[in-house]
Structure formats: structure tokens, C-alpha cells
Amino acid sequence: MRVVSSGFCREFTLVNMETNEERHIYQMQYIAWPDHGVPEDSSDFLDFVVRVSQVCQELSTLTLTQPIAVSVV
């Protein structure tokens, strides 16, 4: 798990037990959203959105044999 701007980035590896095929799942979670309403300043959230885009870009430059799936929570 990596800490990113006001959030976390987790990587999970799923393995098909019959074929040993692996899938990598990336989950990015923004944790600074208030319980009620919206943030007073949007810059922190926008920084997080930029970081999500950067992670997607980094992943797209890898030579992969499977599709990329990024879950943003």
C-alpha cells in the first residue's frame, strides 16, 4: 500500500487456482472527503485526481498481457 495525496493506493494480486493466471488490481481510495457536504477547498481532491491519472499513465506504459483495471473509491 502506498500513501498518495490524501489517500491510499493498494495493489492486489488475484490468482486463478486452476490455471495459475494472475491479475493485478489497483485500488485508489480518497480519504479526506468530509462525512457531510463537500470539501471547502477542492485543490486536495483535484491533486488526488491528478495522481490517479498519473498512476493510470504509468500502468499504461508497462508491457502487459492483460487489461488494466483501476478502481477509485
Summary of the structure (lengths in Angstrom):
residues: 73
radius of gyration: 14.9
end to end distance: 14.5
largest distance: 49.8
contacts: 162
relative contact order: 0.24
helix: 25%
strand: 33%
